[in-house]
């Protein structure tokens, strides 16, 4: 590929790469700063994959937990992280004996929302019970889950990562999750159908008659 020169405005002057979606394959551009006005000379580089930019995690994935409490952070979710969200997360206790994994911006947002609650006793109860822990991806894309959190959520051997709101994940004991949401009975499937369409369960049943 012959080298071509472009000039682009890049708001984040600390960026190392910029990904541009064109009416052609995605290209990886290396940046070289030109002036103090935030403009860069951009040289076409090698072909690369499209960079996804989701505002919420999408999907589910199950991975193993080793004897030291390390779990591989699923590739499906790593691909949905932006450069700004980095490789550090906060893991806390969550409801229903689950864990919550937040990107750092999502954790800050969660704590800000907690501070705005009118019921201060309720907010303090949540804050003091979270047991927040910062975890980082290691060289093999694993996170180390503290023993106290593993015991709280009943996690041993396997963990199921489930999308929550925004860039937040629920970490479930797979058996407990399937028992609660596996839709293994007709009543469970009927309840899901009604909830999906925003009906009460009675309305969903009556509509089928």
Secondary structure, 3 states (H helix, E strand, C coil): CCCCEEEEECCCCCCCEEEECCCCCCEEEEEEECCCCCEEEEEEEEECCCCCCCCCCCCEEEEEECCCCEEECCHHHHCCCCHHHCCEEEEEEECCCEEEEEEHHHHHHHHHHHHCCCCHHHHHHHHHHCCCEEEECCCCCEEECCHHHHHHHCCCCEEEEEECCCCEEEEECHHHHHHHHCCCCHHHHHHHHHHHCCCCHHHHHHHCC
